[in-house]
Amino acid sequence: MKLDFHTHGKLAKRLPFSTQYTDWLFDEAKNAGLDALCLTEHFNTLQFDELYGYLTYKSKREGDTLLLENGLRIFPGMETDIAEGGHVLTLGTVETIMELNQRLAPHKVPGNFLSFEKLMDLFREFDVLVGAAHPYRTGGHIPELPLEQLSRLDFLDLNGKDAAENRERTEQSTYALGKQLKKPVVGGSDTHQAAQYGCIYTDFDKDILTIPELYRQMRAGHYQIIISEKAPFQVKTACVLKRSLKEIRALGGDYVEVLLGNGKDKNTVPSLNECIAATHKTIVIDYAPKAKQMAERIEEAANEMVLKGFELVSVTTTPSAKGILVFKKVRTSKNTF
């Protein structure tokens, strides 16, 4: 069972919940080869209740999971901020997650976040799994907490976004903490945008339907974490597309309609690759070991794309001395972007 331990069902927590966007996300998750995901939506996201209410209505209950019509299995969850700085993941039944979210209602804004200790006291009143999300991300302080508090965790998140930025550092630090605490490390993409699905996932030996069984398999180590070689590109592409869609929203546009084809029949909704192709172009520059030669090729490609109405938004060089250039369509009065 290919499971992503850290995902979101909305583009951003301050944006309204969209059933169309969420449906599209989960279809793309299935298309990316995932069998299941943990929906660890931000505890203070707008319309948290509506998101889970919709999924409960749209799914069939199997064990502790919600099974969608497309075959994707969802483990309900939540991502919660702590006062010290950092995020904690919680997995449980949909009823438990909804109850916990209601209990946290007074603590959903900065300044009112619970401390790690008090949050764990609350969580331990329920049958849930609790993990440290991206423990070494800048701004977080979970590894600095007392060991007696950290020992209350059930698992650590090897985060796809962080691994894409610096895989060696992320793996070394996360696995070292896991070894020190004797806690399993699992992989989650941390995606709000479908391009990130598959950049990292946790592959279990068998299908799992309940939270207790999930924990048993985690403790037994009956899984392996798979990180895609394309993870850096997937994460960068997702970030570019996310920024573009949020910009559309800020300018008064409907990012969902732009993404999904302006209300076209569901059977004709474009795939993720088609959406990206319409607004973004990627160019790979062949082997260029010398910096000057690489710079000249980047400049040449950028100038050519400007004439076609695109602007350069990111440049990545690979260990094999190739360049990956991502361009975005320049918005004019005659087009959306």
RODO-2510 file (C-alpha; in nm, 4 decimals, decimal comma):
residues 337
     n   res          X          Y          Z
     1     m     0,0000     0,0000     0,0000
     2     k     0,1513     0,3267    -0,1167
     3     l     0,0640     0,5837     0,1504
     4     d     0,1450     0,9556     0,1703
     5     f     0,1513     1,0520     0,5398
     6     h     0,1268     1,4310     0,5028
     7     t    -0,1188     1,5929     0,2587
     8     h    -0,3729     1,8735     0,2388
     9     g    -0,7122     1,8993     0,0705
    10     k    -0,7063     2,2722    -0,0046
    11     l    -0,4771     2,5040    -0,1994
    12     a    -0,4269     2,7261     0,1060
    13     k    -0,5797     2,7357     0,4517
    14     r    -0,7179     3,0908     0,4185
    15     l    -0,8981     3,0147     0,0907
    16     p    -1,2583     2,8884     0,0837
    17     f    -1,3115     2,5143     0,0593
    18     s    -1,3829     2,3981    -0,2965
    19     t    -1,5353     2,0568    -0,3614
    20     q    -1,4147     2,0726    -0,7235
    21     y    -1,0554     2,1426    -0,6241
    22     t    -1,0536     1,8709    -0,3591
    23     d    -1,2053     1,6154    -0,5995
    24     w    -0,9386     1,7054    -0,8548
    25     l    -0,6623     1,6710    -0,5946
    26     f    -0,7698     1,3217    -0,4939
    27     d    -0,8108     1,2083    -0,8543
    28     e    -0,4555     1,3270    -0,9203
    29     a    -0,3324     1,1445    -0,6092
    30     k    -0,4769     0,8208    -0,7468
    31     n    -0,3340     0,8939    -1,0923
    32     a     0,0074     0,9448    -0,9307
    33     g    -0,0029     0,5833    -0,8092
    34     l    -0,0994     0,6362    -0,4463
    35     d    -0,3285     0,3846    -0,2780
    36     a    -0,3922     0,5957     0,0300
    37     l    -0,3116     0,9248     0,1960
    38     c    -0,3311     1,0838     0,5373
    39     l    -0,5329     1,4027     0,5060
    40     t    -0,3487     1,6151     0,7622
    41     e    -0,5343     1,9398     0,6963
    42     h    -0,4335     2,2462     0,9013
    43     f    -0,6369     2,2578     1,2218
    44     n    -0,7142     2,6274     1,1645
    45     t    -0,7950     2,6053     0,7953
    46     l    -1,1067     2,7827     0,6759
    47     q    -1,4074     2,5441     0,6667
    48     f    -1,2307     2,2479     0,8273
    49     d    -1,5683     2,0964     0,9192
    50     e    -1,7070     2,1359     0,5670
    51     l    -1,4072     1,9568     0,4171
    52     y    -1,4502     1,6494     0,6349
    53     g    -1,8273     1,6617     0,6113
    54     y    -1,8033     1,6515     0,2343
    55     l    -1,5563     1,3631     0,2337
    56     t    -1,7706     1,1631     0,4748
    57     y    -2,0682     1,2117     0,2429
    58     k    -1,8688     1,1192    -0,0693
    59     s    -1,6934     0,8107     0,0680
    60     k    -1,7584     0,4631     0,2015
    61     r    -1,6347     0,3750     0,5478
    62     e    -1,3861     0,0869     0,5651
    63     g    -1,2303     0,0370     0,9049
    64     d    -1,1002     0,3756     1,0147
    65     t    -1,0575     0,4976     0,6576
    66     l    -1,2733     0,6798     0,4054
    67     l    -1,2748     0,5026     0,0687
    68     l    -1,3480     0,7281    -0,2289
    69     e    -1,5171     0,6171    -0,5511
    70     n    -1,1844     0,6280    -0,7370
    71     g    -1,0367     0,3722    -0,4927
    72     l    -0,8213     0,6177    -0,2972
    73     r    -0,8235     0,5497     0,0760
    74     i    -0,8091     0,8398     0,3224
    75     f    -0,6831     0,8256     0,6804
    76     p    -0,8380     1,1322     0,8510
    77     g    -0,5938     1,3626     1,0219
    78     m    -0,4939     1,7137     1,1187
    79     e    -0,1837     1,9342     1,1390
    80     t    -0,1643     2,1531     1,4504
    81     d     0,0638     2,4445     1,5420
    82     i     0,2340     2,4489     1,8811
    83     a     0,3306     2,7530     2,0883
    84     e     0,7021     2,6709     2,0773
    85     g     0,7038     2,6788     1,6966
    86     g     0,6447     2,3745     1,4817
    87     h     0,3650     2,1459     1,3671
    88     v     0,2231     1,8189     1,4961
    89     l     0,0380     1,5601     1,2847
    90     t    -0,2545     1,3629     1,4253
    91     l    -0,4241     1,0573     1,2704
    92     g    -0,7503     0,9000     1,3869
    93     t    -1,1083     0,8285     1,2912
    94     v    -1,3021     1,1084     1,1265
    95     e    -1,5155     1,1459     1,4399
    96     t    -1,2077     1,1783     1,6610
    97     i    -1,0394     1,4309     1,4342
    98     m    -1,3559     1,6411     1,4199
    99     e    -1,3885     1,6287     1,7989
   100     l    -1,0270     1,7306     1,8501
   101     n    -1,0665     2,0163     1,6068
   102     q    -1,3634     2,1453     1,8058
   103     r    -1,1678     2,1139     2,1317
   104     l    -0,8908     2,3256     1,9785
   105     a    -1,1272     2,6067     1,8745
   106     p    -0,9905     2,8543     2,1376
   107     h    -0,6320     2,7886     2,0263
   108     k    -0,6369     2,8458     1,6504
   109     v    -0,4615     3,1830     1,6251
   110     p    -0,0982     3,2747     1,7006
   111     g    -0,0605     3,3676     2,0629
   112     n    -0,3221     3,1129     2,1645
   113     f    -0,1533     2,7967     2,0349
   114     l    -0,1167     2,5254     2,2965
   115     s     0,2267     2,4200     2,4112
   116     f     0,3511     2,0825     2,2940
   117     e     0,2969     1,9371     2,6417
   118     k    -0,0630     2,0590     2,6711
   119     l    -0,1434     1,9531     2,3159
   120     m    -0,0098     1,6044     2,3852
   121     d    -0,2138     1,5902     2,7064
   122     l    -0,5229     1,6555     2,4953
   123     f    -0,4320     1,4109     2,2214
   124     r    -0,3577     1,1320     2,4679
   125     e    -0,7204     1,1422     2,5798
   126     f    -0,8035     0,9908     2,2392
   127     d    -0,6952     0,6884     2,0341
   128     v    -0,4798     0,8747     1,7816
   129     l    -0,1315     0,8585     1,6351
   130     v     0,0785     1,1702     1,6820
   131     g     0,3851     1,2653     1,4800
   132     a     0,6284     1,5532     1,4442
   133     a     0,5786     1,7247     1,1078
   134     h     0,8960     1,8348     0,9234
   135     p     1,0839     1,8614     1,2571
   136     y     1,3883     2,0384     1,1155
   137     r     1,2165     2,3015     0,9007
   138     t     1,3248     2,6594     0,9651
   139     g     1,1099     2,8226     1,2328
   140     g     1,0278     2,4973     1,4081
   141     h     1,1692     2,4009     1,7478
   142     i     1,0412     2,0499     1,8066
   143     p     1,3897     1,8876     1,8298
   144     e     1,4754     2,1339     2,1096
   145     l     1,1934     2,0107     2,3333
   146     p     1,2734     1,7925     2,6389
   147     l     1,3257     1,4253     2,5566
   148     e     1,0554     1,3202     2,8005
   149     q     0,8077     1,5194     2,5936
   150     l     0,9392     1,4037     2,2555
   151     s     0,9093     1,0435     2,3728
   152     r     0,5296     1,0887     2,3685
   153     l     0,5349     1,1049     1,9875
   154     d     0,4467     0,8009     1,7775
   155     f     0,6382     0,8851     1,4593
   156     l     0,8439     1,1427     1,2698
   157     d     0,7669     1,2938     0,9295
   158     l     1,0391     1,2654     0,6639
   159     n     0,8998     1,5560     0,4683
   160     g     0,9004     1,5572     0,0888
   161     k     0,9230     1,9340     0,0589
   162     d     1,2277     1,9482     0,2854
   163     a     1,3887     1,6430     0,1218
   164     a     1,3468     1,8054    -0,2200
   165     e     1,5373     2,1115    -0,1002
   166     n     1,8155     1,9220     0,0788
   167     r     1,7710     1,5471     0,0845
   168     e     2,0943     1,4566     0,2619
   169     r     2,0427     1,6989     0,5507
   170     t     1,6730     1,6130     0,5888
   171     e     1,7346     1,2374     0,5946
   172     q     2,0331     1,2555     0,8297
   173     s     1,8677     1,4803     1,0871
   174     t     1,5261     1,3117     1,0806
   175     y     1,6585     0,9556     1,1000
   176     a     1,9009     1,0551     1,3764
   177     l     1,6156     1,1927     1,5862
   178     g     1,4075     0,8839     1,5119
   179     k     1,6918     0,6609     1,6288
   180     q     1,7411     0,8647     1,9442
   181     l     1,3704     0,8509     2,0303
   182     k     1,3238     0,4962     1,8989
   183     k     1,0336     0,6148     1,6853
   184     p     0,9507     0,5156     1,3257
   185     v     1,0167     0,7634     1,0448
   186     v     0,7601     0,7751     0,7627
   187     g     0,7346     0,9791     0,4429
   188     g     0,4849     1,2494     0,3538
   189     s     0,4816     1,4981     0,0671
   190     d     0,3225     1,7960     0,2512
   191     t     0,1396     1,8830    -0,0687
   192     h    -0,1345     2,1417    -0,1196
   193     q    -0,0949     2,1043    -0,4943
   194     a    -0,1184     1,7875    -0,7034
   195     a     0,2224     1,8157    -0,8691
   196     q     0,3823     1,7063    -0,5411
   197     y     0,2038     1,3709    -0,5161
   198     g     0,4518     1,0877    -0,5544
   199     c     0,7620     1,2901    -0,4681
   200     i     0,7780     1,0756    -0,1539
   201     y     0,5568     0,8018    -0,0123
   202     t     0,5637     0,5134     0,2347
   203     d     0,5193     0,1712     0,0752
   204     f     0,3727    -0,0863     0,3173
   205     d     0,3818    -0,4611     0,2642
   206     k     0,0024    -0,4892     0,2787
   207     d    -0,3201    -0,2882     0,2745
   208     i    -0,4166    -0,1318     0,6073
   209     l    -0,7649    -0,0243     0,7196
   210     t    -0,7312     0,0801     1,0847
   211     i    -0,5191     0,3175     1,2915
   212     p    -0,4023     0,0438     1,5365
   213     e    -0,2914    -0,1786     1,2470
   214     l    -0,1159     0,1149     1,0826
   215     y     0,0801     0,1735     1,4018
   216     r     0,1688    -0,1951     1,4330
   217     q     0,3070    -0,2018     1,0797
   218     m     0,5000     0,1205     1,1422
   219     r     0,6530    -0,0146     1,4629
   220     a     0,7410    -0,3424     1,2935
   221     g     0,9131    -0,1569     1,0096
   222     h     0,7103    -0,3357     0,7418
   223     y     0,7527    -0,0556     0,4902
   224     q     1,0032     0,1420     0,2897
   225     i     1,0154     0,5110     0,2052
   226     i     1,0385     0,5922    -0,1642
   227     i     1,1725     0,9313    -0,2750
   228     s     1,1379     1,0173    -0,6432
   229     e     1,4405     1,1358    -0,8376
   230     k     1,2083     1,4059    -0,9732
   231     a     1,1139     1,5306    -0,6261
   232     p     1,2996     1,8655    -0,6513
   233     f     1,1299     1,9443    -0,9827
   234     q     0,7887     1,8279    -0,8586
   235     v     0,8075     2,0507    -0,5515
   236     k     0,9258     2,3535    -0,7483
   237     t     0,6550     2,3031    -1,0086
   238     a     0,3904     2,2742    -0,7366
   239     c     0,5126     2,5933    -0,5720
   240     v     0,5035     2,7844    -0,9009
   241     l     0,1523     2,6638    -0,9804
   242     k     0,0316     2,7337    -0,6269
   243     r     0,1615     3,0913    -0,6394
   244     s    -0,0018     3,1441    -0,9785
   245     l    -0,3400     3,0158    -0,8612
   246     k    -0,3281     3,2246    -0,5424
   247     e    -0,2420     3,5297    -0,7528
   248     i    -0,5487     3,4672    -0,9675
   249     r    -0,7594     3,4546    -0,6508
   250     a    -0,6018     3,7770    -0,5174
   251     l    -0,6851     3,9548    -0,8423
   252     g    -1,0498     3,8538    -0,8140
   253     g    -1,0413     3,5541    -1,0473
   254     d    -1,1673     3,2001    -0,9922
   255     y    -0,8566     2,9827    -0,9709
   256     v    -1,0674     2,6646    -0,9692
   257     e    -1,2323     2,7505    -1,2997
   258     v    -0,8954     2,8393    -1,4514
   259     l    -0,7417     2,5141    -1,3321
   260     l    -1,0289     2,2849    -1,4221
   261     g    -1,1359     2,4347    -1,7501
   262     n    -1,4035     2,6972    -1,6769
   263     g    -1,6886     2,4646    -1,5905
   264     k    -1,6325     2,2090    -1,8656
   265     d    -1,7902     1,8670    -1,8352
   266     k    -1,6122     1,6621    -1,5692
   267     n    -1,5091     1,4055    -1,8282
   268     t    -1,3173     1,6761    -2,0130
   269     v    -1,1393     1,8250    -1,7130
   270     p    -0,7717     1,8638    -1,8088
   271     s    -0,5064     1,6579    -1,6383
   272     l    -0,2407     1,8172    -1,4206
   273     n     0,0146     1,7976    -1,6993
   274     e    -0,2256     1,9680    -1,9412
   275     c    -0,2916     2,2481    -1,6922
   276     i     0,0785     2,3055    -1,6365
   277     a     0,1508     2,2921    -2,0091
   278     a    -0,1052     2,5664    -2,0774
   279     t     0,0582     2,8119    -1,8385
   280     h     0,4129     2,6854    -1,7882
   281     k     0,6887     2,5560    -2,0125
   282     t     0,9935     2,3559    -1,9142
   283     i     1,3201     2,3498    -2,1082
   284     v     1,6102     2,1156    -2,0342
   285     i     1,9532     2,2429    -2,1328
   286     d     2,1887     1,9633    -2,2290
   287     y     2,5241     1,8891    -2,0707
   288     a     2,7160     2,2122    -2,0003
   289     p     2,9871     2,1562    -1,7379
   290     k     3,1300     2,5092    -1,7529
   291     a     2,9429     2,7853    -1,5707
   292     k     2,9938     3,0392    -1,8504
   293     q     2,8615     2,7981    -2,1119
   294     m     2,5592     2,7147    -1,8948
   295     a     2,4869     3,0850    -1,8379
   296     e     2,4996     3,1546    -2,2104
   297     r     2,2548     2,8726    -2,2854
   298     i     2,0173     2,9893    -2,0115
   299     e     2,0257     3,3431    -2,1476
   300     e     1,9639     3,2217    -2,5019
   301     a     1,6682     3,0064    -2,3963
   302     a     1,5220     3,2873    -2,1835
   303     n     1,5405     3,5342    -2,4709
   304     e     1,3669     3,2907    -2,7047
   305     m     1,0843     3,2281    -2,4566
   306     v     1,0325     3,6010    -2,3941
   307     l     0,9473     3,6371    -2,7612
   308     k     0,6837     3,3659    -2,7121
   309     g     0,5274     3,5434    -2,4142
   310     f     0,6911     3,3510    -2,1263
   311     e     0,9072     3,4678    -1,8359
   312     l     1,1687     3,2638    -1,6475
   313     v     1,0580     3,1699    -1,2944
   314     s     1,3118     2,9081    -1,1824
   315     v     1,6426     2,7499    -1,2820
   316     t     1,7708     2,4178    -1,1484
   317     t     2,1046     2,2566    -1,2335
   318     t     2,1377     1,8807    -1,1969
   319     p     2,4407     1,6819    -1,0792
   320     s     2,4885     1,5760    -1,4415
   321     a     2,5424     1,9416    -1,5424
   322     k     2,2077     1,9842    -1,7118
   323     g     1,9834     2,2848    -1,6611
   324     i     1,6063     2,2722    -1,5993
   325     l     1,4312     2,6003    -1,6776
   326     v     1,0665     2,6650    -1,5855
   327     f     0,8816     2,9488    -1,7624
   328     k     0,5420     3,1022    -1,6835
   329     k     0,3069     3,2567    -1,9358
   330     v     0,3065     3,6355    -1,8966
   331     r    -0,0398     3,7649    -1,8113
   332     t    -0,1829     4,0158    -2,0602
   333     s    -0,5238     4,1712    -2,1106
   334     k    -0,6030     3,8971    -2,3624
   335     n    -0,5290     3,5949    -2,1439
   336     t    -0,5673     3,4727    -1,7899
   337     f    -0,1995     3,4527    -1,7020
***
